[in-house]
Amino acid sequence: MRTTLSDLLSRAPVLLADGATGTNYFQAGLGSGDPPEFWNADRPAEVKGLHQRFVDAGADIILTNTFGCNPHRLKLHGAQDRAYELAKLAAELAGTVAAGARRPVVVAGSVGPTGELFEPLGALTREAALASFGQQIRGLKDGGADVVWIETMSAPEEANAAAEAATHAGLPYVLTYSFDTAGRTMMGLLPRAAADSLSGQPVPPLALGANCGVGAPDILVSVLQMRDAPFPLIIKGNCGVPHFEGTEVIYSGTPELMAHYARLAIDSGARIIGGCCGTTPEHLASMRVAIDTHARGEPPTLDAIVTKVGPMTNSLPAQNSGRSARRRSRR
């Protein structure tokens, strides 16, 4: 059955978001460099099938297959005019699965970055970003998405453009940054400055947090640094750390490791917990059990995190202010 994120947040202490899209599609035959969004039209059964497997594993929130469904990314494949079409199809496919579920399931419209740099570092203007995100989000809304899920952001300017486009379309939104560069985003934003980065938005997010990054220990530390944010916290970390086996990328996380990660995420203050790259329905099922059987405890220490889910990949960020981090991002 369908529901809204606001309703689920009001009724459950911790929600389970789904796992990876792209890496699971690769296992199903998606070619390297091919856009997953084309599958919304060309292989809809595969798209619905992955959504169904995540729902069967216990997901309360499923993300549409639209991470790169904006004109800037689609133009790399000559499909810049298909953003609305593919986004609408994706939301409809996810909505069909959610409507058939025996419990409430939220359809979240995934919105990733454009892949362009904002001026003056690059050529992307606010107006161009708004137009690009606007096409995608209109498709998601018309396809029935319940919330816009802005994810893997690095630049506050781009995150704000996506948030503004969601509000203009009349949809609520959430935001997650990727703190993958020495504990910061690629553009220098620190976790503790994430909430302030949206201070100019007339409509606040329903939730805020971190996704992707470089592994479970690092993203847990990032979320711990966001505990003072005035929004429910999201964590959607990668399934361990990737490594190559021949030409294939393998993620090191086991279902047991992801269960430890879920319990630590609860203790770190997260209200929405999911998996990013490498996370399969099997991993998610283990996380569901962990969430349902774990009572929130004290925030974990770094030693406890390392003991349970392995060593940090990055060093801890220096204790600079969010303001100084934003200044660095503009250099």
N, C-alpha and C positions, 0 to 999 in steps of 0.2 A: 504494500500500500504506500501511497505517496504521503509525504509530510514536509514540513519546513525545518530548516536548521534551528531557527529560534525555538520552535516547539520542542525539538529533541533536547536542546541545551537546557531547557527549563525542566525537563523530566528526568534526565539521566546525568549522573555525576561525571561519567567518562564515556565518550563515544569512540567508535572504531571507524576510521576512514579506510579506504581500500589500499591496494598495493600498486605495483608498477604497471604501466601500460606498455611502453615501448619494448622493454626487455622481455616481457611475456609475449608480445607479438613477434619478436625475433625468433622465439622458440617455436612459434606457429608458422613461420615461413616468411615474415617480413624481411625484405632485402635491405642490406646496409645502404643507408643514404636515401631509401624510399620514405616518403612521408606517411606516417601512420594514418593521418586524416583521410587519405584516399580510401581506406578500408571502410569508412562510413558508407560510401556509395558502392564500392566494389566487392567488399566481403562483410556485409552487415551481420551475417550469422556468427562470424568470428568475434566481432565487436560485442554483440549481445552475449555470446558465450562466455567471454572473460568477465563481463559485468555479473553474469549469473553465478559464476564460480566464486567471485568475491562476496556476493550476497549469501551464497550457501555457506561460505566460510565464516560469516558473521558480521560483514560490513554494515554499518549504519549509514554510511555515506559512500556513494560511488561517483567518481569523476569522469566526465565525458572525455571522449577521445578527440580532444581539441587543443592540446597544449601548444602546438605550433600553427593553429588555424587562424592566423592573421595574414593580411595581404603581404606584409613584408617578408614573412617566412615562405609563404606559398609562392611568391614570385620566383623563388629559386627553382621551382618546378613548373613554371609557366601557368600557375593556377591562382594568381592573385585575385581573379574575379570570382573565385569559388568560395571565399571565406564564409559568406552568409549561408550558402547552400550546405556546405559541409558541416558547419556548426549546428545548423537546424537539424540535420539528419542525426548528428551525434546525440543531441539532447533527446530526440525522439526515441532513439534506440535504447538509451539508458532509462528513459521514462517508461518504456514498455516493461523492462525488467523490474524496475522499482514498483510499478503498479501491480505486478504479479506476485510480489513478495508477501509473505504472511505477517510481516511486521513492518513498521514504518521505516522507509528508506528515503534518504535525501538524494536528489540528483544535483550535483555541483558542476557548474560549467567551468571546466579548466581553461585558464587564460595564462599562457606563458609569455615571456618577453619577446619583443620583436626581433631581437638579434642585432639591432642597430644601436649605436651610441648617440646619446643626446648631445645637442650642440652645447658648448663649443668644441667638445672632444670629437663629436661626429656630426652627421648631417641631420639627425632626427630632431624635428621640432615638436613642441607640445601639440600644435594643431594636427600635424601628421600622425602623431601617436594616438590622439583622440579619435581621429577618423578611422585608423586601422583597428583599434580595439572596439570602436563603435560598431563596425560591420560584424565582427565576430560575436559581440555580446547581443546584438539584435537577433542574430540567428539562434543563439542559445536561448534567449527569452522566448522567441516564437516557437522553438522546439519544446519548450516546457521546463527549462532548468529552474530550480528553486533558488539558487544562489550562485553568484559568480565567485569562482575559486581562483584568485590571482596568486600565482605560485612561481617559485624559483626566481624571484626578482633580485636585482643587484643594485639598481639605481633608484633612489627615492623619487626622482622626477618621473621615471617610467611607471613606478608603482602608483603614484598619484594620478597619472593620466589614466591608467586602467581603472582605478577607483572612481574617478570622475565619470568615465564612460559608463560604468555600472550604475552609478546613481542617476545619470541622465536617462538611462534605459528603464529606470524604475525597479532595479533589482538590488537586493542586499548583497554584500560582498564580504569575503575574508581575504587576508593577505598573508603570504609567507615569503620571507626572504631566504636566500641561500647563503649561509655564512661559510664559504668554502676557501677563503684566502686568509690564512693565519688568524682565524676566528672572526674575520670580517667578511662582508660581501666583497665582490670583486671591485666595487667602487668605493670601498672603505668604510661602509656603515657598520657600526658595532651593534650587537644585539640589544644592548640597553637603550640605544637610540631609536629602535624600530618604531615604538609607539609615537614618539615625537615627530617622526617623519610624516605622519598622517595628520598632524595637528591642524593643517589648513583645510581639511575636508569637512564640508558641512554635514555630511552623514558619516558617522564612524563605522568601522568594520564590526561585524558580528564576532570575529575572532582574529587573532594575530599569532604569528609564530614563525617556525623555520621548517624548511624541507630540503631534501637532497643533501648537498654538502659532501663530506668525505668519509662518513662513517658514524655509527651509533654513539661512540663516546663523545665525539666532537659536538654533535647536534644536541646531545643531552646537556652539555656544558653551556651551549648557546641558549637553550631554553631556560636553564637556571638563571642566567643573566637577565632574562626577560620577566622574571616573576613579579616585578612591581608594575607591569603593564596593566592598565585598567580594562583589559579585555580577556575573555577566555583564551587560553593558550593552545596552539596547535603544534604538534611535532609529527613530522612525516619523514623519517630518516631512511637512508639507504640500507639495504640488507647486507651489512658488513662492508668490507672494502673490496673494490674490484681488482682482479688480476687476470693476466692472460694465460690461457692454456691452449697453446698453439695460436690459432687466430681467433679463438672464442674468448669473450670476456665473461669471467665467472665471478660471482659475488660470494664472499666468504661466509656470510651469515647463515646459520642453521635455524630451524624452527625454535630450538631451545634458546639460542642467543636472542632471537627476536622476542621471545617471551620475557627474558630478563630485561631487555630494552623497554618493553611495555610497562613492566612493573616499576622500573626506574623512572620512566616518563611520568607515571602517575605521581610518584613521590616528588618529582621535580615540579609539579603543579600543572601538568598538561590536562586539558579537558577533552581534546580531540587527538587521538593517536592513530597513526597509520604508517605505511611503509612506502618508500620511494623506490628507486632503481633496484632491480633484483628481487623485489618482494613478490612472492608467488601466493596463490590462494592457500597453499599448505602452510607457509609462514604465517599468513593472516589468521588461520584457524588456531594456531598456537597462541597468537597474540590475544585472540578472543577469550580463550580460556584464562589467560593470565589476567586480563582486565576484569573478568567476572569473578575471579577468586582472590583478588588482591585488595586489601584495604590501604588507603593512602597513609604513608608513613612520613617520617622526617625527610627533608631534602637530602639527597645523597651527597657524600663527599666525593672529591675527585678520586680518591683511593677506592671507594666503593664502586664507582663507575668502571674504573679500569679493571678491578677484580672480576666484575660480572660480565663486561662486554668487550674488554680488551683495551690496548693502549691508545692514547690520543695520536692522531695523525699530524695535527698542527700543534704548535705551541700555543699557550694561552695568550689572548690579546693583551696588550699593555693597557693600563688603567687610564686611557685617554677618555675625554668626554665625548658624548655624541656630537657636540658642536665641532670639535676638532676633527672627528672622523668625517663629517660632512664637508669640511673645508678641504681635506685631503682628496675627497672624491671628485672635486672640481678641478684639480690640477692636471 
